[in-house]
Amino acid sequence: MSLPVFDRFLATPEIGAVFSDAAVMQGLFRFEAALARAEAAEGLIPAAAASSIASMCRAELFDLEAIAAASGRAGSLAIPLVDELRRTVGLVDPEAARWVHFGSTSQDAIDTGMALVTRDALALVDRTLGRVCDALFTLAEAHADTPVLARTLMQPAQVTSFGLKCANWLAPLLRSRARLREQGARSLALQLGGAVGTLSVIGERAPQVAQRMAAELGLAAPDAPWHTQRDEWVRLGLEAAVLTGSLGKLATDLALMSQGEIAELAEPTAAGRGGSTAMPHKRNPVAAMAALAAAQRTPQRAAALLAAMAQQHERGLGNWQAELAEWPGLWISTHGAASAMAEAMQGLQVDAARMRRNIGVLEGPVYADADAVAQAARQAAAQARARLASLRALALPPVCWPEPDAESTS
């Protein structure tokens, strides 16, 4: 996906590739190949025609820029894509061309294609989030006994444990990781309804066709088409938005604790990282910046998804199209925030001595003596260990995402 320059440094090349023109259109081609094979298996179209159609369902065979340009005039990406597929199939097998896209509709291809690329996005987010969580577990364990000032309403409050602070950053990320997996299992579903959701052209074999397609593509087989029933799909987007908000909270605390006057934390250093053109002494928290930028933009994208749910009758006019346009940006921001926080947490520099000095400055106003500080630190450390023990139960192993059949990508 070609991103504007000011988006590019807030995103990652990996998530851009997931939503590239080639990847999205290959998702539509995979739908068309799976449709033809399933219909042939159920005796609805000739097997030879299905083979010819599937052999041409490869994005590299087509002028994708021309298809994208034509989609604006057509009102749908699928219309010029299917037209070009039908024309190309007809060059080698004129009889097979008449069976291209048989019984389906544009939204079937687009929604299924978007489910396929979103599964790749979700897998990427899950892996990156796993890195953040692993790093926070390590930090929480290493610093369970490290006292640090807790701050409320942006003011120094009492002593807590930095390990407990890390555990509290970790908890919502673990919950989001689990909920994204659970929601993904429901939301990443085949779309197959035909012109108005009745599959009248495919007829009584439609359930079997849908089951075959879902199995081949590694997607859930829904009870019915969901053309204008966007609840499960939007819930997946909202879970991504909530995760981005939690990453933004982590980034906020990191940025505040990295301020020169506080100097308790610092992002990892590298040549050319976080510098200033005018002030060479500065060390800007660029990972926090990227995650905060994502957290600033995500609520508007989530709101756009919710606003687009009120779709008309059996096919949305304008609102479904708005949802499609917002969807990649949401996942690009989510992964950008997760990637930035993974880098920051894996190389985080913790200045425990500075944390103790900052407490010492306030021993008079906050604590009567050093014994009170030590007692508070011991209590916070015990809480940190207890919290970590409970969070271990929420930790998830790497997930085995469905792999497409080798035939389905040919």
JOQUIJO-V954622 format. One record per pair of residues at least 6 apart in sequence whose C-alpha atoms are under 8 Angstrom apart, sorted by sequence separation. I is the first residue (numbers start at 1). J is the second residue. If there is no record, write none. Layout:
i={I,I}
j={J,J}
This chain:
i={17,18,39,40,41,71,74,90,150,151,193,194,214,256,257,258,276,311,363,367,40,70,71,89,90,149,150,151,192,194,199,214,257,258,275,276,363,71,89,149,150,257,258,274,275,276,311,36,68,71,149,150,257,258,274,275,310,311,37,40,67,70,87,149,150,211,273,274,309,363,39,86,148,149,210,254,273,274,308,309,86,147,148,149,254,274,307,308,3,36,37,67,147,148,273,2,36,37,67,86,147,148,308,1,36,85,146,147,308,1,145,146,1,33,36,37,144,145,146,305,1,2,36,82,143,144,145,192,267,304,305,1,82,143,144,266,304,1,33,34,143,144,190,267,32,33,142,305,32,33,62,140,141,304,305,140,190,33,139,140,190,32,140,189,301,140,301,30,79,139,140,258,29,57,78,197,301,302,29,56,77,78,137,190,301,29,76,136,137,189,190,197,255,26,78,136,188,189,190,191,193,26,53,56,78,188,189,190,193,298,26,56,77,136,137,187,189,192,193,255,25,136,186,191,193,254,185,191,298,53,191,251,252,297,298,22,52,133,251,22,251,295,25,294,52,133,248,251,252,294,52,133,251,22,294,295,21,53,248,294,49,52,53,129,247,248,187,188,291,292,49,50,186,187,248,290,291,49,53,244,248,290,291,48,49,129,187,247,50,183,187,291,28,49,244,245,290,291,126,244,183,184,288,183,245,287,288,45,244,287,25,180,287,288,241,287,122,241,180,179,180,241,122,36,176,36,176,238,36,119,237,35,36,176,176,32,237,32,119,118,173,172,234,115,116,234,115,173,115,172,173,115,268,268,32,112,169,267,31,112,231,267,111,112,230,268,111,169,229,267,268,28,31,169,228,267,268,28,31,108,109,266,267,27,30,108,109,228,265,266,28,29,107,108,228,265,266,27,28,108,228,265,27,108,228,264,265,26,27,105,227,228,264,25,104,105,227,228,263,264,24,27,104,105,241,244,248,24,27,104,105,237,240,244,247,251,264,103,104,240,243,247,250,263,264,103,262,24,237,241,244,23,237,240,244,247,104,103,262,103,19,103,18,102,103,18,102,116,18,18,116,115,15,15,197,196,108,196,107,44,42,42,42,39,38,38,35,38,38,35,34,31,34,34,219,218,218,31,217,218,30,217,216,217,216,217,216,159,148,147,132,146,149,128,135,148,147,148,158,125,129,132,136,147,149,157,121,125,128,129,132,135,148,149,124,128,131,132,135,148,125,129,132,128,132,159,131,160,161,164,159,160,164,167,174,159,163,178,161,164,165,175,160,161,164,167,171,174,159,160,163,164,167,174,174,161,164,167,147,146,145,145,147,145,146,144,145,144,144,144,144,140,141,141,140,137,127,123,10,9,10,10,10,19,15,16,15,12,15,11,11,10,12,11,12,11,10,10,12,58,58,57,55,54,34,33,30,30}
j={23,24,45,46,47,77,80,96,156,157,199,200,220,262,263,264,282,317,369,373,47,77,78,96,97,156,157,158,199,201,206,221,264,265,282,283,370,79,97,157,158,265,266,282,283,284,319,45,77,80,158,159,266,267,283,284,319,320,47,50,77,80,97,159,160,221,283,284,319,373,50,97,159,160,221,265,284,285,319,320,98,159,160,161,266,286,319,320,16,49,50,80,160,161,286,16,50,51,81,100,161,162,322,16,51,100,161,162,323,17,161,162,18,50,53,54,161,162,163,322,19,20,54,100,161,162,163,210,285,322,323,20,101,162,163,285,323,21,53,54,163,164,210,287,53,54,163,326,54,55,84,162,163,326,327,163,213,57,163,164,214,57,165,214,326,166,327,57,106,166,167,285,57,85,106,225,329,330,58,85,106,107,166,219,330,59,106,166,167,219,220,227,285,57,109,167,219,220,221,222,224,58,85,88,110,220,221,222,225,330,59,89,110,169,170,220,222,225,226,288,59,170,220,225,227,288,220,226,333,89,227,287,288,333,334,59,89,170,288,60,289,333,64,333,92,173,288,291,292,334,93,174,292,64,336,337,64,96,291,337,93,96,97,173,291,292,232,233,336,337,95,96,232,233,294,336,337,96,100,291,295,337,338,96,97,177,235,295,99,232,236,340,78,99,294,295,340,341,177,295,235,236,340,236,298,340,341,99,298,341,81,236,343,344,298,344,180,299,239,239,240,302,184,99,239,100,240,302,101,184,302,101,102,242,243,100,305,101,188,188,243,243,305,187,188,306,188,246,189,246,247,190,343,344,109,189,246,344,109,190,309,345,190,191,309,347,191,249,309,347,348,109,112,250,309,348,349,110,113,190,191,348,349,110,113,191,192,311,348,349,112,113,191,192,312,349,350,112,113,193,313,350,113,194,314,350,351,113,114,192,314,315,351,113,192,193,315,316,351,352,113,116,193,194,330,333,337,114,117,194,195,327,330,334,337,341,354,194,195,331,334,338,341,354,355,195,354,117,330,334,337,117,331,334,338,341,199,199,358,200,117,201,117,201,202,118,202,217,120,121,219,219,121,124,314,314,227,315,227,202,205,208,209,209,209,210,209,212,213,213,213,213,216,217,402,402,403,217,403,404,217,404,404,405,405,408,408,359,352,352,338,352,355,335,342,355,355,356,366,334,338,341,345,356,358,366,331,335,338,339,342,345,358,359,335,339,342,343,346,359,338,342,345,342,346,373,346,376,377,380,376,377,381,384,391,377,381,396,380,383,384,394,380,381,384,387,391,394,380,381,384,385,388,395,396,384,387,391,377,377,377,378,380,380,381,380,381,381,382,384,385,384,385,388,388,388,398,401,290,290,291,293,294,328,331,332,332,332,335,332,333,333,335,335,336,336,336,337,339,409,410,410,410,410,408,408,408,409}
